[in-house]
């Protein structure tokens, strides 16, 4: 969805750039509202079933996108964006919760999840380009995407252990009392602030870069995606290797190192004179995020008090809020300041995250090394 929706859904219905941005904003707002609810529901019933239903809802969304292309209907495209926000919330929150339950046995579980997510992102872009080159039909692209979502749902059903095929009524009861939810939210609040700040920095830097590529280098939408693509591939390949660094040196040092590296390269963007240089710098930024995001997800999983999906829902909501705010601030900064000043401002925001995240980890009493590992352990 990361490439297909902004690149091709808007093109299919003849939307201008502002309308494409509004499509993404619609999906973002709906997802922000839905994710905490998705977490509560996934904790109440079998998580793989919630993930299956979410995947099927995504398939429906792509079907509506196909219909919007056939009818050249922008309102239908917005309907599809809203459905996507709901489906992705249930699918991703439940999947992350499932991975969170595995993270006690494999400390690198979230690193593997990020690798899989990023692989899907860049692969969809490449396959989508090839697909359109042969069929030149957006509706068929969306139908194929819907089919892939159905296959994902079927895979979830087939891949789950037989022990998970239980009656919902036999699922262990989770404490959903208001006081328990309030206590979890209170403990997670410092970390949610840290995640939101990190997401503000990521989104602001991303929108600054997108606008600069579009206006300063006159790149097309596909050309812009090609600049981002190497960073996405790096984020797909490197997380499990970077997790070894986390195990060896600890989470706090890894967070500071990742933020420092991203901050330096954000400042370096101010002096990038070609799309190739920008692409190279963005790879380094992708490496930094590939280090940081699995740490954040693992931390939220560890202090969830048995409500992993609820915790993942709050994590996702904080990230979406930060992304929305960062996109807004990035756009304002691009118009209000010189490019170099905006980049330095983005670098400073990332550096702020490097300070706040370790403080939040200390307040939540987070172990410096992933559970089940020692400084001599290696990622599995």
N, C-alpha and C positions, 0 to 999 in steps of 0.2 A: 504493500500500500504506500510505502514512503515515496516511491518513485511514480507508481502508476497513477495515483490520484492527482497530485499536482501537475504532472507532466501531460497526462493524456485525458483525464476526465474533463478538465476544462477545455482542452482543445476539441474534444468530441462535440461539445455543445456550443462552440464558438465563443467561449467566455474570454473576457479581457483579463489582464493581470490582476486587477483589483478584485474581480469576481472569483478568480482562482484563489486568491488570498482569502476571500470570504468563505469559499468552500472548505478550505483547511481550517479556518476559524470555527466554522460550524461543527466540524468533526471534533475539534479540540474542546470546545465548550461542552458539548454533549458528553464526551469522554470524561471530562473533569467532574461533571455532575454524577456520572454513572459509576465511576470506579470504586468509591467507598461502599456503595450499595452492592456492587459485584463482589467485593471482599466479604461482606456479611453473608451474602447468599452462598458463596463458595465454602465458607466455614460451616454453614448449616447443613449442606448436603454433600454428596460425593464430588470432589473437585474435578475429576476427569470428566464427569457428566456436564458440569458447568462449562468446561473448556470445549467440549463437543458442541454444546448448544451455541456458544459464542462463535465457533467456527462456521456453523450453519447460518447464523445471522449474518456473518460477513459474506457468505455466499449469496444470500438474499440481496445484500447491499450491492454487490457486483452485478447481480441480475438487474437491479433498478438502474445502475449506471448504463448497462447495455440498452435498456429501454429508453433512457434519456438520450442516448446517442441516436437510436432509431427514430425518435420523435423530435430530436433537436430541442429538448426541453430543459432549460436551466432549473426550473422548480423541481423537476424530478432528480436532477443532479444534487440539489441541496437536500432532498429527501434521502438520497443514497448516502450522502455524507453524514447525516444524522444517524442513520441505521448503522453505518460503519463505526461511529463513535460508541454506540451501544455494544455491538458485537465484539469490537476489539477490547473493550473494557472487560467483558466476561471471559473472553478467551485468554487474554494476556495476564490478567490478575490470577485466574485459576492455574494457568501454566506456571507462573512464577511461584505460586504457593506450592505446587507439586514439587518444583525444583527445591524450594526452601525446605521441604520435608526430607529431601535427599541430602541436603548440604551437611547434615550431621555426620553422614557416612563418607561423603566426598567433598572436601573443602573447596574444590575447584568447580563445583556444580554450576554456580552462577557465571563463572568465566566461560564454561562450555555453552551456557544458555546465550550469553551475549554473542559468542562466536556464531551460533546457529542463527540468531536474529539478523546479524550483519550479513551473513552469507545469503540469507533470503532476500535482503534488501538489494544488494548489488546484482545477484543472479536474476531477480525479477526485472531489473532495468535492462540487462543484456539480452535476456530471453525476449522481453517485450519488444525491444528494437528489432531483433531478428524476426519475430512474429509479424510485426507490422510491415517489415520489408517484403514479406512473402504475400500476406493477405490484404494489406492496406485497408483494414476494417477495424475500427475501434470497438464496435459491438462484439465482434468475435473475440477480441482481446479480453474484454470484460467477462464474456461467457467462459473463456478458458480460465480466467482467474477464479471465477465462481467454482469451476470444476476442481481446481487445486484446493480450494477451501473445503469442499466436500471430501476430497481425498484425505486432507488433514484430519477431519473429523472421524473418518473411517479408521485411519491409522491409530488415533487415540483409543478408539474402542477395541481394536484388535491387539494393540500393544500393551494394554494394561494387564497386570497379573490377574489370574483367576480369582485370587482372594479379594480383589477390589470389586468384583461383581456381587455386591451385597445389597440387601434391601436398605433403603435410605433410613428406615426406622431403626436399624441396628447400628447406625453410625454413633460413635461415642458422643455424648452430649457436651457441648461447649458452653461455657458461661457467657451468655449474652446480656447479662444484667447491665443496666445503665452505668452503675458504678464501675463495673469491670471495663466497659468500653471507655469510660472517662479516664480510668487509671492508665490504660494502654495509650490513649491519645496524649495524655499528659507526659508520659515517659518518652513518647516518640517526638513530642513537639520540637525540642531543640534540633533533633536530627532532620525533621521535616523542614525547618528553617534553613538548615545547611544544604539540603537537597534543592530547595527552591532557589537559593542563591546560586548554586552550581548550574542549575537549569537556566536561570536568567542569563548567566555568563555565556553558556553554550548557545542559547537561542539568539542572543544579541550578536555574538560573533558570527553566527551562521547567516543572519539576515544582513549584517554589514557586508559580509563577503559576497553574498548573492547579489546585492544591489551594486557593489563595486564591479563585479564581473559583468553585470548587465549594462551598466552605464559607462564605465571607464574602458572596458575591453569590447563592448558591443557583442557579447556572446549570446547565442540563442539559448532557449531553455535546455535543450539537449546538451549543448556545449557546456553550460554551467554544471549540469549533472555529471558530465565527464570529468570536470575538475574535482568534484566531490568524490567521485568513484574510487580513486586509489586509496583515499583515507578510509572509505567503507570496507574495502578489501583488507586493508591492514588491520582494521578492528575485527574482521572476521577470522583472521589467521592467528593473531597474537595473544588474545586474552589468556589462554591456558599457559602460555609461556610466561606472560607477565605475572601470572598468579604465583609462580615460583619466587619471583622477587618479593611479593607480598609475604609469603611464608618465611622467607629468609630474613627480611628486614622489619617486618611488622606493618600493620595497617596504617598507623599514624605517619610513619616515614614514607610509605608508599603514597598516601594521600598528598602529603606536602610535595613530594617529588613530582607527582603527576601534575598537580596544579602549577608548580613552578615551571615545569617544562611547557605546559600549555600557555602560561602567561608570557613566557619569553617568545614563543613562536607567534602569539597574538600580536605582540609588539612588532615582531619581524614582518608581519603582513603589511605594516605601514610603508615598508620600503620595497615591497615586491613589485617588480616592473613587468612581469609577464604572467599569463595564466599557468605556465609550467612551474614557475617559482611558487605561485600560490598553491598549486596542487601538492608540491613537495612539502610546503609548510603545513598544509592541512593534514597530511599523513601523520606528521608529528603530533598534531592536536588529537587526531583519532587514536593514536597510541596512548595519549594521556587519559582520554575518556575510557578507553578499554581497560585501563588499570583501575579507574575510580568507580565506574558503575557497578561492577560485580561486588566491590567492597560495600557500597551502599546497600545493595540488595541483600547481601549476606547478613549485614548488621540488623536490618529490619526484620529479617527472618528469625534471627537468634533471640531477639527480645520481644517476640510476639506473644509470649505466654500461651502458646497453643492455638492462637488465632492467626495463623500465618497469612491466610488470604485477606483478612481484615487489615493486617499490617501492610501487605503488598498493595492493597487498595489505597491506603493513606500515602504510601510512598509514591505511587503513580499520580495521585491527585496533586501532591506537592510538586512533583516534576512538571506536570501539565500547567499548573499555575505559574511556575517559574518560566516555562517556555512561552506562555502567552505574554507575560510581562516583559520578558527579554526581547521578544519579537517587536513589541510596541516601542520599547526603549531604543532598540537597535535602529529602527526606522527613523525615529526622531533624531537620534544622534547623527545619522548619516546626512540628514538635511540641515542640521543645526551647526555641525562642526566640520572642520577639515577632516579628510580621510585619516591622516596620521593621528590627529587628536582623538578621533573616535576609536582607533585601534588601541591607543595607549589607555583610553578609558576602559575598553574591554579587558585589557591585560590587568588593569588594577582591580577590576571586579573579580576576575579569576583568582588573583592573589588574595583577595578578601576571603574567598572560599577556602583557600589553603589555611587560613588562620581559624576560621569559624568551625570547620568540620572537625578537626582534632579536639577543640573545646567541647563541641556537642557530644563527641564520643566519650570524653571524660565525664561529662555530666550524666550520661546514660550508663556509665560504668561498663563500657564495652571492652572486652579483652583485646589486647593488641594483636594477637595471633588467632587465626580462625580456629574454631573448636575442632577438636580431634587431631590437631597438628602440633608440632613443636618447631623450634627454629631449624631443626635438622630435617624436618619432613619435606617431602616433595609433593607437588600437585599430582593428583590422580585423575 
